[in-house]
Amino acid sequence: MNRLVLASSNPGKLREFKRLLEPLGYEVIAQAELGIAEAPEPHFTFVENALAKARHASRAGGLPALADDSGICVDALGGHPGVQSARYAGEPKSDARNNERLLRELDGIDDRRAHYYCVLVLMHHADDPQPLIAEGIWQGEVLRAPRGEGGFGYDPIFLDLASGLTGAELPLERKNDVSHRGKAMRALLARLRAD
């Protein structure tokens, strides 16, 4: 098995990446298990933040590293919250407060178009000049009030146009088929299988 450090301490992401990568011969280890602190995310683009997180985890752990950066981009807000999605309402991070802020900022605005974006970066080593990069986009719109009990982040106010359900109403398996992270992961897996 090839060992791979996940540049995240999120247990949900760790489970998902383990499930997808272990059949391809990768042992996925959370950075916290190796005593690696989270990297700063000072950049204005998802890809720069994902690269910084993967490089940091790879250098600190001495292993290949996988990182993702994702968020919601709202057309009427010029793409915001974007890379600030997780901390849109400030610290400490709070999905409920982030949703409340976004709904307040869109109050009275009819254009509710939005999309989730995810970029995944796999670096074979900290100085890898050719990291594998995959992305995924999930188109939708922001509702005026939350719906549904599942999901996380902006899922209760993000409407999947194809199904008419919010991210919080979609069954997990269906969400993984249509979501930005699911699409990015399938693109990355295709690249890994091709190597």
C-alpha positions in Angstrom: 0.0 0.0 0.0 1.2 3.5 -0.8 0.8 5.8 2.2 -0.9 9.1 1.7 -1.5 12.0 4.1 -4.8 13.7 3.9 -4.3 17.5 4.5 -7.5 17.7 6.6 -8.6 16.8 10.1 -12.2 16.3 9.0 -13.3 12.7 10.0 -16.0 12.7 7.3 -13.5 13.5 4.6 -11.1 10.9 5.9 -13.7 8.2 5.8 -14.7 9.1 2.3 -11.2 9.3 0.9 -10.2 6.0 2.6 -13.2 4.3 1.0 -12.3 5.6 -2.5 -8.5 5.3 -2.4 -7.8 2.1 -0.5 -9.1 -0.1 -3.3 -6.4 1.6 -5.5 -3.7 0.7 -3.1 -3.5 3.9 -0.9 -3.4 3.9 2.9 -4.9 7.3 3.8 -3.7 8.9 7.0 -5.2 12.1 8.6 -2.6 14.8 9.1 -3.5 15.0 12.8 -2.4 11.4 13.3 1.1 12.5 12.2 1.0 15.6 14.4 0.7 17.9 11.5 -1.1 21.2 12.1 -3.5 22.7 9.6 -1.9 24.9 7.0 -2.8 28.6 6.6 -5.1 29.3 3.7 -4.2 32.9 2.8 -4.8 32.7 -1.0 -7.7 34.1 -3.0 -8.2 31.0 -5.1 -9.2 27.5 -4.3 -6.4 25.9 -6.2 -3.7 28.0 -4.5 -5.1 27.0 -1.1 -5.3 23.4 -2.0 -1.7 23.4 -3.3 -0.5 25.1 -0.1 -2.3 22.6 2.1 -1.0 19.6 0.2 2.6 20.9 0.1 2.5 21.6 3.8 1.2 18.2 4.7 3.6 16.4 2.3 6.6 18.4 3.6 5.7 17.8 7.3 4.8 14.2 6.9 7.4 13.1 4.3 4.6 11.4 2.3 2.5 12.1 -0.7 -0.4 14.3 0.3 -4.0 15.0 -0.8 -5.8 18.3 -0.1 -9.1 19.8 -1.1 -10.5 23.3 -1.0 -14.1 24.0 -1.7 -16.8 26.5 -1.2 -20.0 28.1 -2.6 -19.8 30.9 -5.1 -22.8 33.2 -5.6 -23.2 35.1 -8.9 -24.9 38.1 -7.4 -22.1 38.5 -4.9 -19.3 38.4 -7.4 -18.4 34.8 -6.5 -18.4 35.3 -2.7 -18.2 33.7 -0.2 -15.8 31.6 -2.3 -12.6 30.7 -0.5 -14.1 32.3 2.7 -17.1 29.9 2.7 -16.2 28.1 5.9 -15.5 31.3 7.8 -17.9 33.7 6.1 -19.5 34.8 9.4 -16.2 34.8 11.2 -14.6 32.7 13.9 -15.4 30.2 15.3 -16.7 28.5 12.2 -20.4 28.0 12.2 -22.6 26.6 9.4 -25.7 28.2 10.9 -24.2 31.7 11.1 -22.7 31.4 7.6 -26.1 30.5 6.2 -27.7 33.4 8.0 -25.2 35.9 6.7 -25.6 34.6 3.1 -29.4 34.9 3.3 -29.1 38.4 4.7 -26.8 39.5 1.9 -29.1 38.1 -0.7 -32.3 39.6 0.9 -34.2 41.4 -1.9 -32.0 40.0 -4.7 -33.8 37.9 -7.3 -30.7 36.4 -9.0 -30.0 33.5 -6.7 -27.7 31.5 -9.0 -24.8 29.8 -7.3 -22.5 26.9 -7.5 -20.3 24.8 -5.3 -16.7 24.4 -6.4 -14.1 21.8 -5.3 -10.5 21.4 -6.3 -8.4 18.4 -5.2 -4.6 18.4 -5.3 -2.5 15.3 -5.0 1.3 15.9 -4.5 3.7 13.0 -4.8 6.2 14.9 -2.7 6.5 18.5 -1.3 8.4 19.8 -4.3 6.3 17.9 -6.9 6.4 20.1 -10.1 3.4 18.2 -11.6 0.7 17.7 -8.9 -2.5 16.0 -10.0 -5.3 18.5 -9.9 -9.0 17.7 -10.4 -12.0 19.9 -10.0 -15.8 19.6 -9.8 -18.7 22.1 -10.0 -22.3 21.7 -8.7 -24.7 24.2 -10.2 -27.8 25.4 -8.3 -29.3 28.4 -6.6 -29.7 29.8 -3.1 -33.1 29.5 -1.5 -34.7 32.1 0.7 -35.0 29.8 3.7 -33.3 26.5 4.8 -34.8 23.1 3.9 -33.8 19.6 5.0 -31.9 18.0 7.9 -28.9 16.4 6.3 -25.7 17.6 4.7 -23.5 20.4 6.1 -22.3 23.8 5.2 -24.7 25.6 2.9 -26.6 22.5 2.0 -29.9 23.5 3.6 -30.1 26.6 1.4 -28.5 25.3 -1.8 -31.0 23.9 -4.3 -30.0 21.3 -6.8 -31.9 22.3 -9.9 -32.1 18.8 -11.4 -33.8 17.2 -8.5 -35.5 20.2 -6.9 -34.0 19.2 -3.5 -31.6 21.0 -1.3 -28.2 19.5 -0.5 -29.6 18.8 2.9 -32.6 16.9 1.4 -30.7 14.7 -1.0 -29.9 11.2 0.0 -26.1 10.9 0.6 -25.6 8.5 -2.3 -27.4 10.8 -4.7 -25.6 13.8 -3.3 -22.2 12.1 -4.0 -23.2 11.5 -7.6 -24.0 15.2 -8.3 -21.9 17.2 -5.8 -18.8 19.2 -6.6 -16.6 17.0 -4.3 -18.0 13.8 -5.9 -17.2 15.0 -9.4 -13.7 16.2 -8.4 -13.0 12.8 -6.7 -14.2 10.8 -9.8 -11.9 13.0 -12.0 -8.9 12.4 -9.6 -9.6 8.6 -9.5 -9.6 8.5 -13.3 -6.2 10.3 -13.3 -4.8 7.8 -10.7 -6.1 4.8 -12.6 -4.5 6.2 -15.8 -1.0 6.6 -14.2 
